[in-house]
Amino acid sequence: MTKTTKIAMIGDIIASKKLKERAETQKILSTILSKMNTTYSEHFESHLTITLGDEFQCIVSDVKTAFILIDRITLELQITTKKQLNDDISLRWGIGIGGLITPIIDKKVSIGADGPAYWHAREAIESVHENDDYGLLNEKIITEQDDDLFYNSIIRLQNVIRNQWTYTQKETVYHVLLADEYNDVNNQKVTEALSQGLEKSLSAQTVSKRIISTQIKQYIQSRRLLAEQIEKGCLQE
């Protein structure tokens, strides 16, 4: 990646003012963001920071990390709020790739920096807000490249898969991502991830059914390959 090109992300809770337990949801979100800042600290140029109540932003070093953050934060927030508050939460995301016109002063606080990267992220998240494809689209990327339409067509299909997961399926994918991120999936890895995450053993038949129903192999592979393609197209010198 060139030194002048940055990856900005903006996230937001959808319809947050209508939530039954908005304050508690914000607390849960804040805890998750703090955890991600610690876990992926070396991949941040500017940490995840809540900026406008239910909105947050950051700058990351690579596209794969951006996708992983979207998946992990989304799934953990949905699982936790459903379990603790019995509420259904969704997030929308905008990713922008471009330059900055102001320097990053403090890595721990993602406030003050400005430029095309953030402008594109803002345009992307507002586009999702205006057209979410009947609730099936949660994220968009704007990169200043001609391939944006292609990138977003793949993201749209990935979102369709993710938005059809049940609570149990979300748990399955979350624990697999927690254990091995976007590495290739096989039955043994899923079995071990669920055994550790759920603290119980599942039969081989149950594991196979979860792999098929979540389409986790296809989802993870497509996320990894798309991240690599965007890196090649936008971030390599």
C-alpha positions in Angstrom: 0.0 0.0 0.0 1.3 3.5 -0.7 1.9 5.7 2.3 -0.7 8.2 1.1 -3.5 5.7 0.6 -5.7 4.9 3.6 -8.6 2.6 4.4 -11.3 4.4 6.4 -14.3 2.7 7.9 -17.6 4.1 9.3 -20.1 2.0 11.1 -23.6 2.7 12.5 -26.4 1.0 14.3 -29.4 0.8 12.0 -32.6 2.5 13.4 -30.9 2.9 16.8 -33.5 5.4 18.1 -36.2 2.7 17.9 -34.2 0.2 20.0 -35.9 -1.0 23.2 -32.6 -0.8 25.1 -30.6 1.8 23.3 -28.3 2.7 26.2 -27.5 -0.9 27.0 -26.9 -1.6 23.3 -24.4 1.3 23.1 -22.6 -0.1 26.2 -22.3 -3.5 24.5 -21.1 -1.9 21.3 -18.5 0.1 23.2 -17.2 -3.0 24.9 -16.9 -4.9 21.6 -15.1 -2.0 19.9 -12.6 -1.8 22.8 -11.9 -5.5 22.4 -11.3 -5.2 18.7 -8.9 -2.2 19.3 -6.8 -4.5 21.5 -7.1 -7.6 19.3 -6.2 -5.9 16.1 -4.1 -3.0 17.4 -1.2 -3.6 15.0 -3.7 -3.4 12.1 -5.1 0.0 13.0 -3.7 3.3 11.9 -6.5 4.9 14.0 -8.5 3.0 16.5 -12.3 2.4 16.4 -13.8 5.4 18.0 -17.5 6.2 18.7 -18.1 9.7 17.2 -21.8 10.4 17.1 -23.7 8.3 19.6 -24.3 5.2 17.6 -21.7 5.9 14.9 -18.0 4.9 15.0 -15.0 5.1 12.7 -11.4 4.0 12.2 -8.5 3.6 9.8 -7.1 0.1 9.1 -4.0 -1.0 7.4 -5.5 -3.7 5.0 -8.8 -4.6 3.5 -8.9 -8.1 5.0 -8.9 -6.6 8.5 -11.7 -4.2 7.4 -13.8 -7.2 6.4 -13.0 -9.2 9.5 -13.9 -6.3 11.7 -17.2 -5.9 9.9 -18.0 -9.6 10.4 -16.8 -10.0 14.0 -18.4 -6.8 15.3 -21.7 -7.4 13.5 -22.0 -11.0 14.7 -20.9 -10.4 18.3 -23.2 -7.4 18.6 -26.1 -9.4 17.2 -25.5 -12.5 19.3 -24.9 -10.5 22.5 -27.9 -8.2 22.2 -30.2 -11.0 21.3 -29.0 -13.1 24.3 -29.0 -10.2 26.8 -31.7 -7.8 25.5 -33.8 -10.0 23.2 -33.3 -7.4 20.5 -32.5 -7.7 16.8 -29.6 -5.4 15.9 -28.2 -4.6 12.5 -25.2 -2.4 11.5 -24.4 -0.6 8.3 -20.9 0.0 7.1 -19.0 2.3 4.6 -15.4 1.6 3.5 -13.5 4.3 1.8 -10.1 4.1 0.1 -8.2 7.2 -0.7 -5.9 9.8 0.8 -6.0 12.1 3.9 -5.5 15.8 3.8 -4.9 16.0 7.6 -2.4 13.9 9.6 -3.3 11.1 12.1 -2.3 12.8 15.4 -3.3 10.1 17.9 -3.7 6.5 16.9 -6.0 5.8 19.9 -8.6 8.3 18.8 -10.1 8.3 15.3 -11.2 12.0 15.4 -9.8 15.0 13.4 -8.4 13.2 10.3 -10.1 14.2 7.1 -9.8 13.6 3.4 -11.0 11.4 0.4 -10.7 8.1 2.4 -13.3 9.4 4.9 -15.3 11.2 2.3 -15.7 7.9 0.4 -16.6 6.0 3.5 -19.2 8.6 4.3 -20.6 8.4 0.8 -20.6 4.6 1.0 -22.5 4.3 4.3 -25.0 7.0 3.2 -25.6 5.0 0.0 -26.4 1.9 2.1 -28.8 4.0 4.2 -30.6 5.2 1.1 -30.7 1.7 -0.6 -30.3 -1.3 1.6 -31.8 -3.8 -1.0 -34.8 -4.6 1.2 -32.6 -5.1 4.3 -30.1 -7.4 2.6 -27.3 -4.9 2.1 -25.2 -3.7 5.0 -22.0 -2.5 3.5 -20.4 -0.7 0.5 -16.9 0.3 -0.6 -15.8 3.3 -2.6 -12.2 3.2 -3.9 -11.8 5.8 -6.7 -11.3 2.8 -9.1 -13.3 1.5 -12.0 -13.8 -1.8 -10.3 -16.0 -0.5 -7.5 -19.2 -1.9 -9.2 -17.6 -5.3 -9.3 -16.4 -5.1 -5.7 -19.8 -4.1 -4.5 -21.6 -6.8 -6.5 -19.6 -9.4 -4.6 -20.2 -7.6 -1.3 -24.0 -7.6 -2.0 -24.0 -11.4 -2.5 -21.9 -11.9 0.7 -24.4 -9.7 2.6 -27.3 -11.8 1.3 -25.7 -14.9 2.8 -24.9 -13.2 6.1 -28.3 -11.7 6.5 -30.1 -15.0 6.2 -28.2 -16.6 9.1 -30.3 -17.7 12.1 -29.0 -17.1 15.6 -27.5 -20.5 15.8 -25.8 -20.0 12.4 -24.4 -16.7 13.5 -22.9 -18.4 16.5 -21.3 -21.0 14.3 -19.7 -18.4 11.9 -18.7 -16.2 14.8 -16.8 -18.9 16.6 -15.1 -20.1 13.4 -13.9 -16.5 12.6 -12.8 -16.1 16.2 -10.7 -19.3 16.0 -9.2 -18.9 12.5 -10.4 -15.7 10.8 -10.6 -16.2 6.9 -8.4 -19.3 6.6 -9.8 -22.2 4.7 -12.6 -24.1 6.5 -12.9 -27.8 7.0 -15.0 -30.0 9.2 -12.3 -30.5 11.8 -11.7 -26.8 12.2 -15.4 -26.1 12.6 -15.7 -28.9 15.1 -12.8 -27.6 17.2 -14.0 -24.0 17.0 -17.5 -24.8 18.1 -16.3 -27.2 20.8 -14.1 -24.4 22.3 -16.6 -21.6 21.7 -19.8 -23.3 22.8 -18.1 -25.5 25.3 -19.9 -28.6 24.1 -19.3 -31.3 21.6 -21.3 -31.5 18.4 -21.8 -34.6 16.3 -20.2 -34.9 12.9 -23.6 -34.8 11.3 -24.5 -31.6 13.2 -21.3 -29.9 12.1 -21.8 -30.9 8.5 -25.3 -29.5 8.6 -24.1 -26.2 10.0 -21.3 -25.9 7.4 -23.9 -26.5 4.6 -26.6 -24.2 6.0 -24.3 -21.3 6.7 -22.4 -21.6 3.4 -19.4 -20.7 5.6 -16.8 -22.2 3.3 -18.0 -20.1 0.3 -18.5 -17.0 2.5 -15.0 -17.0 4.0 -13.3 -17.8 0.8 -15.1 -15.0 -1.1 -14.3 -12.5 1.7 -10.6 -13.4 1.6 -10.3 -13.4 -2.2 -12.2 -10.1 -2.6 -10.0 -8.4 0.0 -6.9 -9.6 -1.9 -8.4 -8.4 -5.2 -9.1 -4.9 -3.8 -5.6 -4.8 -2.3 -4.1 -5.5 -5.8 -6.4 -3.0 -7.5 -6.2 -0.1 -5.1 -3.3 -0.4 -2.7 -0.3 -1.8 -4.4 2.4 0.6 -5.7 
